[in-house]
Amino acid sequence: MISKVVVVALYAILVVVIGIIGMRRTKSFNDFFLAGGNVGPWLSAFSYGTAYFSAVMFIGFAGKVGWGFGYSGLWITFGNAFIGVLAVWALIGWRIKKMSTEYGVSTMSEFLEKRFNSSFLKLAAVLVIFIFMIPYSAAVFMGLSYLFEISFNIEYWIALTIIGVFTATYIILGGYKSMALIDVIFGMIMVVSVSILLIFTINKGGGLSGITQSLNDINPGLTAPVGPPGFFPLFALVFLTAVAPFALPQLVQKFYAIKDKKSIRIGMIASTFFALLISFVGFFVGSTTRVFIRPDNPDQAHLFHITETGAAVPNFDRLMPEVLTNMLPGGLSIIILILILAASMSTLAALVLISSSAISKDFYAGFINKKASDKTLTSLMRVMSGVFVFLAVLLALVEFDIIVEILGVSWGAIGSFFLGPFVWGLMSKKITKAGALTSAFLGLATCLILYSIGQGQPEGSALSWYYGAPGAGTLGMIVSLLIAPIVSLPNFFKANKTE
């Protein structure tokens, strides 16, 4: 226990020191939010990757997906790496940077306003970002706090409060300048940690063949190409996590800050390999929850609740913390804590920066005081960062749902709103204002309506997958992507006739 406290304390000191260094180098709003728009490829690659993967993936997501799908959950790894990272960098990375220069914008909301000449769309974007980033941040806080609760044997609310105060301090100090510096360290910690975790997991399970045999004995579907829940639930999980990054503000922001086109090429390769490793280990270890956790084990009975039919249903958010804290020998267990802490801090930093900028830059400077000084905006960013962390911590205290559901509805709602207007707005000049507005609101409405219907479905049932968070988010994003060009179709014909 003492060694864990010492390592975490040293880790906290390192982060605060880098935060102070970042604060001293922060002279303007552009410095605070985009590090001056001059971030190199390696900083950008690690910043993107560490913002993509957090405690949400390692704790809630990998646990539930691994328990239900087994090995087939690894399809998510390939979707994350080759679509959510490689395709995003290759297809829209440089377009985003180029567009930000041409339009003179630094946020997605500003781009939508200028691209489609719509202040209403900008205001709606601000509201969507702020409203749905809060539960996503709360989910990250929850996952990290569960791990601290088990590792240090402290109450959940105490762990949550400590992490919240630490996060707010780190972000308020240096903004993106300190965040970009620390993300490299976070990324290296994650690479080393997951490599060690993979080795010990395979060894403890009796080798890869031993793990495979154990899963096959429990349910042959756990080693099949498509796990027991079926094709659509798996497709929805892959689509949700792989396609949403095309329009997630906290990931898109990395391209506003990147230096040049060469940095895009280098960063694309580095971040893809990073994503492959991190995501593979996360979902592989998640698939072993069935091997290492059993309802008939008296020491693990607290991880399950018994339904009216007598079935033992696990608390999915507690599965991975249990596996992770018991996977490595005592002296090495601190590695897992640092792994999740590193992954989560970067994600939280990205979410906080985007949400605070939505209020300060997009709303305040866009609608309230268009002549706001640079100093005022920077100060307001710091204040709103603290407010956002406070709201997310309050929501996390409620422990209102399982983490994978929170992630699903947050990613789904944001992706459903932004995917159509943002991606099509970047790719084609023929997309109209009507197409952008219709795709944004129909996509969001589809996601939220289906999600609300899914709340009444039994956990794990077929309808819960179709109408729950993964299915609702996936269908909402598909609607958003399809509607923008369909509504804009007359403009395509009009342009062709002119030519």
Buried (B, 14 or more C-beta within 10 A) or exposed (E): EEEBEEBBEEBBEEBBEBBEBBBEBBEEBBBBBBBBBBBBBBBBBBBBBBBBBBBBBBBBBBBBBBBBBBBBBBBBBBBBBBBBBBBBBEBBBBBBBEBBEEEEBBBBBBBBBBBBEBEEBBBBBBEBBBBBBBBBBBBBBBBBBBBBBBBBEEEBBEBBBBBBBBBBBBBBBBBBBBBBBBBBBBBEBBBEBBEBBBEBBBEBBEEEEBBBBBBBEBEEBBBBEBBBBBEBBBBBBBBBBBBBBBBBBBBBBBBBBBBEEEBBBBBBBBBBBBBBBBBBBBBBBBBBBBBBBBBEEEEBEEBBEEEEEEEEEBBBBBBBBBBBBBBBEEEEBBBBBBBBBBBBBBBBBBBBBBBBBBBBBBBBBBEEEEEBEBEBBBBBBBEBBBBBBEBBBBBBBEBEBBBBBBBBBBBBBBBBBBBBBBBBBBBBEBBBBBBBBBBBBBBBBBBBBBBEBBEEBEEBEBEBBBBBBBBBBBBBBBBBBBBBBEBBEEBEEEEEEEE
